[in-house]
Amino acid sequence: MEALMSSYELNRFLFDLKMNPAALKGAVADLEGAMSPYGLGDEEKKALREGDPRRLRQLGAHGMLALYILRLHSEFQSNIYWQQK
């Protein structure tokens, strides 16, 4: 059950990066602080820090949501794709 809950929290974090501008801004400014309320495991936090969508998928993130970790990198922030909901 722990893996399922953790997978939910991982997907919730990534969904918030997609849909909540304040969550995205907070994660860009302080990723550690932004991750803390989600109850993520060490492997998930490591994959988020590394910005690794493939690893996030292996840890239970939905394939499309896993890509939203890339929004934390400045070179991806101005891409029109990220403006779509």
C-alpha positions in Angstrom: 0.0 0.0 0.0 2.9 2.4 0.7 4.0 2.2 -3.0 0.5 3.1 -4.1 0.2 6.0 -1.8 3.7 7.3 -2.8 2.8 6.9 -6.5 -0.3 9.0 -5.9 1.7 11.7 -4.1 4.3 11.7 -6.9 1.5 12.1 -9.5 -0.2 14.8 -7.4 3.1 16.8 -7.2 3.6 16.6 -11.0 -0.1 17.5 -11.6 0.3 20.5 -9.4 3.4 21.5 -11.4 1.2 21.4 -14.5 -2.0 23.1 -13.2 -1.0 25.3 -10.3 1.2 28.4 -11.2 2.0 29.0 -7.5 3.2 25.4 -7.1 5.4 25.7 -10.1 6.8 29.0 -8.9 7.5 27.5 -5.5 9.2 24.4 -7.0 11.4 26.6 -9.1 12.4 28.7 -6.1 12.8 25.8 -3.6 12.3 22.3 -4.9 13.0 20.7 -1.5 10.4 22.9 0.2 7.9 22.3 -2.6 8.3 18.5 -2.3 8.0 18.3 1.5 4.2 18.3 1.9 3.8 15.4 -0.5 5.2 12.6 1.5 7.6 11.4 -1.2 10.1 8.7 -0.8 13.9 9.2 -1.2 14.0 7.6 -4.7 11.1 9.9 -5.9 12.8 13.0 -4.5 16.1 12.0 -6.1 14.4 11.5 -9.5 12.6 14.9 -9.1 15.9 16.6 -8.2 17.5 15.1 -11.2 14.6 16.0 -13.5 14.5 12.5 -14.9 11.1 11.8 -16.5 12.0 8.2 -17.3 12.9 7.4 -13.8 9.7 9.1 -12.5 7.7 6.7 -14.8 9.5 3.7 -13.3 8.5 5.0 -9.9 4.8 5.2 -10.8 4.4 8.6 -12.4 2.0 8.8 -15.3 4.0 9.2 -18.6 2.5 12.6 -19.5 2.8 14.0 -16.0 6.4 12.9 -15.7 7.3 15.3 -18.4 6.2 18.3 -16.3 9.3 18.0 -14.2 11.0 19.6 -17.2 9.2 22.8 -16.4 11.7 23.4 -13.6 14.4 24.0 -16.2 14.5 27.5 -17.6 15.1 26.4 -21.2 11.7 24.6 -21.2 9.6 27.3 -19.4 8.9 29.4 -22.5 7.9 26.4 -24.6 4.3 26.8 -25.8 3.6 23.2 -24.9 3.8 24.0 -21.2 1.2 26.8 -21.5 -1.5 24.3 -22.5 -3.6 22.7 -19.8 
